Amino acid sequence: MAGDQNYERYLEGRQLRRMKADDRWLARRERLEAKADRMIGELCRDGKTVHYVFPVGGRYKEGTWGELVDYLIRNKWVH
């Protein structure tokens, strides 16, 4: 019985740590997305909106908003 309670506390603690880590990751991701959003421009081509980035020292890239955010974060253009 006592071993079962210890194991349950262990599992609860583990789940709590996992949830806190997920919360930290999400908060960091939201902060980075906000910074990346300021670097993404829009232009209109053939009546359609095209998103692009051209970071200083980087190269011009077009794509969806999500692709460009991932690109900027992955390549450490925002931190």
N, C-alpha and C positions, 0 to 999 in steps of 0.2 A: 504493500500500500504506500509506504513512504517513498519508495522508488518511483512509483507511478506519478506521485505529486511532483517530485523533483523533475521528472521527465516532462511533465506538462508545463511546469514553469520554464524549463529550458526551451521548449518549443514556442511558448508565448513570447519569451525574450527574443528568440531568433526572428519570429514574425515581426515583432515591434522594431527590431533593428533594420529588417528588410524594408518595412514601410517608411521608416525615417530616411533611409538611403534613397528610396524612390522619391520621396518629397524633396530631398536636397537636389537630386538630379533634375527633377521637373522645374524647380525654382531656378536653377542655373541655366537650364535650357531656355526657359522663358526670358531670362535676362539677356542671353546671347541672341535670341531671336529678335528682341526689341532693338538691340544694337545693329544687327544685320539688316533689319527692315529699313533703317535709315540709309543704308548703302545701296539699296535696290532702287533702280530707276524704272520708269515706264515710258514706253513710246507707242505710238499707234502706227501699225503697218497694215495696209489693206483693210482698214476698219477694225482690226483686232488689236488688243492690248498685248504688248510684248514686254516682258520683264528682262532687265539686264543689270549687270554689275561691271564695273571697271575700276577695281581697287588700285590705289597708287602702288606702282611697282608690279602690278599683276597683269593679267590679260583680260580682255573683254570676253564676256560670256553671257549668253542668253539662255533662258529656260523658264520653267514655272517658278513661282515664288518659293515653294518648298525646296525645289532643287537648288536654287540659288542660296537660300539660307543654309542648307546642308553643306554646300560648297564653301561658303564663307567660314562656317564653323570648323569644318574638317581641315581646311587649309590654314587655320589660325589667323584669319583676317580680322576676326572679332574675338575678344577675350575679356 
